[in-house]
């Protein structure tokens, strides 16, 4: 049975949207890490703009890990279903989501 080629923009856009928060968390942490010298101050500054339930470092890391893993899963689904430039975009989403997932998983150790 031949594969159905679904030409849709939903999967690439969803994958990119899911990568926004983990990428923001990484960029924000790098900026705060370079600006402050004390670890407790860094953690407090990082959590200051987050909602109350994500102010705990473990909760924010798990949330970012879940978003990155979901983006990787959406990218993998897009690799199977799409063709052309959308497929390449899903491949990039899979790679970015996978790398961010590994980064967040490593930070939990």
N, C-alpha and C positions, 0 to 999 in steps of 0.2 A: 504494500500500500504506500503510495507516494506521500511525502510530507506536505502538509498544508503550509504555504508561505503567507503568513499573516504580516502584511505591511502596515504596521502601526507604530506610532510614536510613543505609545504609552510606556512600554518597558524602558527605553533609553531615558526618557524624562523622569520616570519614577526612580530609576537607579541613580541618576544625578542628584535628584532631590534628597534621596536617602544619604548621599555622601556629604551633603552640605554641613550638617551638624558635627559629624566626626572630624571633618577637616577644620571647622571653626574651633573645636575644642583643642586640637593639636596646635593651631596657629596661636590661639589665645594663651595656651600654656607656655609656648616658646617665648612669646612676648613678655609674659609675667615672670618667667624664670630669669630672663635677662635683666629685668628691671629691679627685682627685689633680691635681697641676699638671704633672708631667713626663710626656712622651709614653711613654718607655720604661717608667716605673712603671705607667702606664695599661695598656699592652699586657701587661705581666707579670701584673698583677692580673686582667685579663680572662681570660687563659689559665690561671690557676692552678687553676680548678675544672673545667676541661675535660679530657677524656681526652687522653693523650699525643699521639695522632695529630691532634688538633684544636687543639693549642696554638699551632701556627703560624698567624699572622693570615690568610694566604692560604687555608690549608686550612679554617679555621673559616668564612671568608666564602664560599668555594665551597660548603661543606656547607649553610650557611644559604640560599644562593641556590638550591641544588637543592631543598631542602625547600619554599621559597616558590614556586618554579616548579611543583613537583609539586602543591602545594595549588591553584594557579591552574588547572592542567590538570584536576584533579578537579572543581573548581568549574565549569569549562566543560562537562565531561561531564555534570554534574548539571543544568546549565541545559537541556541537550538532552533529557535523559531524564525529569526529574521535573516535577511540577506543584505548585502551591499554596505553602505555607510552606517546604517543602523546596527548592523552586526558588529562592525568595528567599534562603534561607540559602546555597545554592550560589552565587548571584550575589554575595553579600557575601564569600564565600570567594574567588571569582574576583577581586574588587576588591582585597581585602586581600593576597592572594598576589601579584597583579600589582604593587601598590604596593611591597610588601616586596622583590620581585624587582628592581624598578627601583632601589630604595635600595641594595641589595647590589651590583648591577651598577655603579652610580655610584661606590660606594666602592672598586671594583677599579680605577677609572681612575687 
